[in-house]
Amino acid sequence: MPIPEDVTGDEIDKDVRQELQSLPKGLAEDVAKNLVMVARLIDEDPEGAYGYSKVALRLASRVAAVREAAGFAAYANQKYSEALAEFRAARRMTGNVELWPVMADCERGLGRPEKALDMAGAPEVHKLDKAGQVEMRLVAAGARRDMGQLDAAIVTLQSPELASASVQPWTARLRYAYADALLAAGREDEAREWFAKAVESDKDGSTDASDRLAEMDGVEFVDAFDEDEDEAPAERESEAEGEAASGNGTEGAEKVVDGDVDGEVDGDEDDLKD
């Protein structure tokens, strides 16, 4: 697969770069570039990221970082069996437990929530850092919901991390999951409160908490582009009648209105570009 000219391979994490030192220099550079592409595309183009991960895997399947990247690329494409196999391979190579929560979530994806819950109670969880433990709690709550145990899911999410007023990288997602579970259980007032708290802590837009909150409040967002299109015929008719009364005729009036509408559409399209 083609590698953009601006990708050098030096963008990868220093720990990954160190792992690749076991490879011949040229091979290490090729693997690094493919790993950079996986990281670059995994959110916006999961399928593309998956393709680059397969190249890296073909080149260096004995490197743990490559197996981990392949696992995340497969996970992003909902290839849970493949992802789980890659995560297990990476864990065997490193002995690290940090992949434990995502491995449990793969079990959920494969329709085995009971297995995910077993993993949530395993000794490995105590070896996770705080972020990993919160992630494991989210997975366990999701498994409870998979099994129709809404009340148990709510209780699972009730934790010191949820009650804390400090904002951590996981805070928005934890509050969002709690709000969503409350809403599913029919506790709408509490759900609204926690969606609002999720919005307060979601500085980078990692959840759609603001949209969910607006939906609960009955706020409907109207596309300005569609609104302009709906109003345009009425505007044309009104302006045409005015021009006819002043003796200028309708043809010139229609050209002016069409020109204005074209300008508005162009502006709107520019605004919509990311």
Secondary structure as UniProt FT lines:
FT   TURN            5..6
FT   TURN            10..11
FT   HELIX           14..20
FT   TURN            21..22
FT   HELIX           25..41
FT   TURN            42..44
FT   HELIX           46..59
FT   TURN            61..62
FT   HELIX           64..76
FT   TURN            77..78
FT   HELIX           80..94
FT   TURN            98..99
FT   HELIX           100..109
FT   TURN            110..111
FT   HELIX           113..120
FT   HELIX           123..127
FT   HELIX           130..146
FT   TURN            147..148
FT   HELIX           150..157
FT   HELIX           160..163
FT   TURN            169..170
FT   HELIX           171..184
FT   TURN            185..186
FT   HELIX           188..201
FT   TURN            203..204
FT   HELIX           209..216
FT   TURN            217..218
FT   HELIX           224..245
FT   TURN            246..247
FT   HELIX           251..272
//
